Amino acid sequence: MLELGAGTGGLSRRVLHRHPAARVTVSDVEPGTVAALRAGPLGAHPRATVRRLDATAVDAPDLAFDVAVFAASLHHLPADAVRAVLREGTRVAGTLLLIDAWRSPLLCVPAVPLMFVTGGPAHVHDGLISLRKAYGAAALRELAATAGPEPLRLRMRFGLPGCLVAAVSAPG
């Protein structure tokens, strides 16, 4: 598994803990984040490799991974960068799994009290901005259709608590 934009590497730690045969490459574009990952438990884990990688231009051969995961980061990127992530993720892995906020006006109102309770006013502010910037299903379909010479295959679903879960793969 390749975790793109890993941040603290929480997903990779859980995968390694729950799946004794799994091997992960944990990556982020930020040098400070990569240094922290290397200095932490993932840096010493025998089944983990920590690398500095840009999710929009992955330095890896075609189909080097079974799956690539890009979680909680898509809404930070402009459309052209999302297309590049889709293109690169499906190039280096059989499947690119996207997990991000689900853009829906219906989620914003009930999400506010939950965000306030879990993090206070600053969390509400950041959360509402993230929800506003999140890609909706129609936008993600359009980006997958225009990411390469042929449209990418995209399967989406709603995941709790208010997440867009999408599996993206190359056509064919």
VMD Tcl script that draws the C-alpha trace (Angstrom):
set ca {
  {0.00 0.00 0.00}
  {1.12 3.52 -0.77}
  {-0.24 6.19 1.55}
  {-0.04 9.57 -0.18}
  {-0.21 12.73 1.91}
  {0.14 10.61 5.05}
  {0.47 13.42 7.59}
  {0.96 11.59 10.89}
  {0.74 8.16 9.22}
  {-2.22 7.00 11.27}
  {-3.74 4.99 8.43}
  {-0.48 3.14 7.75}
  {-0.03 2.33 11.44}
  {-3.53 0.83 11.57}
  {-2.97 -1.20 8.39}
  {0.32 -2.60 9.73}
  {-1.29 -3.45 13.06}
  {-4.35 -5.18 11.57}
  {-2.69 -6.93 8.62}
  {0.51 -8.79 9.58}
  {1.52 -9.42 5.96}
  {0.98 -5.85 4.74}
  {3.82 -3.66 3.55}
  {3.33 0.10 3.35}
  {5.09 3.05 1.83}
  {4.18 6.10 3.88}
  {4.67 9.39 2.07}
  {4.13 13.10 2.28}
  {5.32 16.07 0.25}
  {6.36 18.15 3.30}
  {10.00 17.50 4.35}
  {9.25 18.20 8.04}
  {6.39 15.71 8.03}
  {8.59 13.08 6.38}
  {11.34 13.69 8.96}
  {8.81 13.24 11.79}
  {7.50 10.02 10.21}
  {11.05 8.67 9.87}
  {11.82 9.54 13.50}
  {8.63 7.85 14.75}
  {7.39 4.25 14.92}
  {6.83 3.98 11.17}
  {10.44 4.88 10.45}
  {11.59 1.90 12.50}
  {8.88 -0.53 11.37}
  {10.29 -3.46 9.33}
  {7.31 -3.47 6.93}
  {7.17 0.30 6.39}
  {9.12 2.59 4.12}
  {8.91 6.35 4.60}
  {9.45 8.54 1.52}
  {9.02 12.11 0.45}
  {6.65 11.93 -2.52}
  {4.49 14.44 -4.31}
  {1.06 12.90 -4.92}
  {0.81 14.84 -8.19}
  {4.09 13.42 -9.56}
  {4.86 10.11 -7.84}
  {8.43 8.90 -8.20}
  {7.59 5.20 -8.62}
  {7.24 2.79 -11.54}
  {3.89 1.89 -13.06}
  {1.84 -0.51 -10.88}
  {4.48 -0.60 -8.13}
  {1.69 -0.86 -5.51}
  {-1.52 -2.84 -5.16}
  {-3.37 0.16 -3.78}
  {-2.67 3.85 -3.18}
  {-4.65 5.82 -0.61}
  {-5.15 9.58 -0.48}
  {-7.18 10.46 2.61}
  {-8.41 13.78 4.01}
  {-6.39 15.82 1.53}
  {-8.29 16.10 -1.75}
  {-10.18 19.24 -0.67}
  {-6.86 21.06 -0.23}
  {-6.05 20.78 -3.94}
  {-7.19 22.75 -7.00}
  {-8.82 20.83 -9.85}
  {-5.64 20.44 -11.96}
  {-3.77 18.97 -9.01}
  {-6.68 16.57 -8.33}
  {-6.47 15.39 -11.95}
  {-2.73 14.81 -11.46}
  {-3.35 12.81 -8.25}
  {-5.94 10.70 -10.06}
  {-3.59 10.12 -12.99}
  {-0.54 9.33 -10.82}
  {-2.40 7.24 -8.25}
  {-3.90 5.00 -10.92}
  {-0.55 4.79 -12.70}
  {1.44 3.55 -9.69}
  {-1.30 1.36 -8.17}
  {-4.04 -0.90 -9.43}
  {-6.55 1.14 -7.41}
  {-6.47 4.61 -5.92}
  {-8.70 4.92 -2.86}
  {-9.86 8.45 -2.05}
  {-11.38 9.34 1.30}
  {-12.41 12.93 1.87}
  {-15.24 15.12 3.08}
  {-18.56 14.66 1.30}
  {-19.74 17.95 -0.13}
  {-23.37 18.35 0.72}
  {-25.32 21.35 2.01}
  {-27.36 18.89 4.08}
  {-24.24 17.87 6.04}
  {-23.08 21.38 6.92}
  {-25.86 22.24 9.34}
  {-25.78 19.04 11.45}
  {-21.97 18.98 11.33}
  {-21.59 22.33 13.13}
  {-22.59 21.13 16.63}
  {-20.40 18.03 16.28}
  {-17.43 20.12 15.18}
  {-17.99 22.54 18.04}
  {-18.13 19.77 20.65}
  {-15.03 18.02 19.30}
  {-12.85 21.07 18.77}
  {-14.51 24.36 19.58}
  {-14.92 27.46 17.40}
  {-11.62 27.02 15.53}
  {-12.62 23.48 14.58}
  {-15.99 24.71 13.31}
  {-14.26 27.39 11.22}
  {-11.77 24.95 9.69}
  {-14.42 22.27 9.21}
  {-16.83 24.54 7.37}
  {-14.06 25.78 5.09}
  {-13.06 22.18 4.36}
  {-16.67 21.19 3.63}
  {-17.03 24.20 1.32}
  {-13.85 23.23 -0.56}
  {-14.69 19.52 -0.77}
  {-15.40 18.03 -4.17}
  {-18.90 16.78 -4.80}
  {-19.71 13.58 -6.68}
  {-20.39 15.39 -9.97}
  {-17.12 17.33 -9.78}
  {-15.12 14.19 -9.01}
  {-16.77 12.37 -11.95}
  {-15.78 15.25 -14.24}
  {-12.20 15.28 -12.94}
  {-11.88 11.50 -13.42}
  {-13.27 11.83 -16.95}
  {-10.69 14.47 -17.87}
  {-7.61 13.28 -15.94}
  {-6.03 11.43 -18.86}
  {-6.43 10.45 -22.46}
  {-9.25 8.06 -21.44}
  {-11.74 8.52 -18.59}
  {-10.76 6.80 -15.37}
  {-13.16 4.32 -13.78}
  {-14.72 5.74 -10.64}
  {-16.87 4.05 -8.02}
  {-18.13 6.30 -5.22}
  {-20.14 5.88 -2.07}
  {-21.03 7.79 1.05}
  {-19.16 6.65 4.15}
  {-19.83 7.58 7.74}
  {-19.26 10.10 9.26}
  {-19.87 12.21 6.16}
  {-17.07 10.97 3.95}
  {-16.76 10.52 0.23}
  {-15.15 7.14 -0.48}
  {-14.05 6.57 -4.06}
  {-12.14 3.81 -5.80}
  {-10.44 5.00 -8.97}
  {-8.77 2.77 -11.53}
  {-7.44 2.97 -15.05}
  {-9.85 2.11 -17.87}
  {-9.92 -1.41 -19.21}
}
mol new
graphics top color blue
foreach p $ca { graphics top sphere $p radius 0.5 }
foreach p [lrange $ca 0 end-1] q [lrange $ca 1 end] { graphics top cylinder $p $q radius 0.2 }
display resetview
